[in-house]
Amino acid sequence: MRTRSINLMLIATLFAVCLSAEAQQSSRVWRLGLFHVGLDHVPPSFPALRGAVKELGYEEGKNIHFDWRNLPDDEAALATAKEFARQPVDLIVAFEDQTIRAAKTANVKVPVLFLHANAPVVDGFVESFARPGGNMTGFVAWPVSNGKQVELFKEMIPDLGTLLLLVHPDDPVGSRWRQEMRRAGAALKVRLIEREATNQAEIERVMRSVRRDEVGGVAIASLILRNSYSSVIVNLAAGRRLPLGMHRKEWVERGALFSYAPDLASVGRAAAPYVDKILKGTKPADLPVDQVSRFELVINLKSAAQLGLTIPQSTLFRASKVIK
């Protein structure tokens, strides 16, 4: 009888411990540190991620807290990465290369989920797509060469002879992008004029220095310039009546001629299960890096008309969205 009583007491104790652990788990508030460089916009993947995480049972103010930071530059991104590491948060979500690089440089130990990486293996963020290694994994959002933008410019403007490339001299990915665009330009007999800029004043100076009869279009060959100055470049191109190719449909809706890019909102939705798995204990090293396969071609016919351009019907038929 005594042995049976002891066994029952042990079972009751274990049951109580399990209930207590479950109660603590359900009452825990997970802290996510999310950051992005680019004050003039919020990546569409962020609200999509937040909504998809809610569908998985995480409710803000109840069991999850989003510490979202929209930042002006790389220096602020590095400081924020170090701050997240000190708090610490349970998971860092880094949007695009500048914040991913900041998390890597800060040598944070908490898990890092990245969205919209450019070339994470080449840049040393992960060891491979299948086996990331370390504490980082996530989603690649630019698997298509930037030379595609040059091809689309030539397709929409068949007599295109010259394309202005805005470049940032210190952009780590910019040299790769320029090489891709140079190869496309050479193949299509489009002359590329590369002009460096690091801030708004320099961008304005470059844009004021070119005329429509000299330049047939404008493209951005820098992730830093895309993230930090897209709004400025869209407005300047419109004012100078210069066709502009961009990397997000939202900028086309604001006046750029076209964009060919991933559906960024879908990346946010796809990332939600990764958030759930990591918070439940899965290591980033055990989650393969994924790629976005759905790309959208968006064309602004209103902008084309204002620029005196007629977009070929064959191109319009392929567009995911046409703004009239």
Beta strands, then each sheet from edge to edge (+ up, - down):
strand 1: 30-37
strand 2: 64-71
strand 3: 91-95
strand 4: 112-117
strand 5: 136-140
strand 6: 162-167
strand 7: 191-196
strand 8: 218-220
strand 9: 245-246
strand 10: 258-262
strand 11: 290-291
strand 12: 295-300
strand 13: 321-323
sheet 1: 2+ 1+ 3+ 4+ 5+ 11+
sheet 2: 7+ 6+ 8+
sheet 3: 9+ 10+ 12- 13-
end
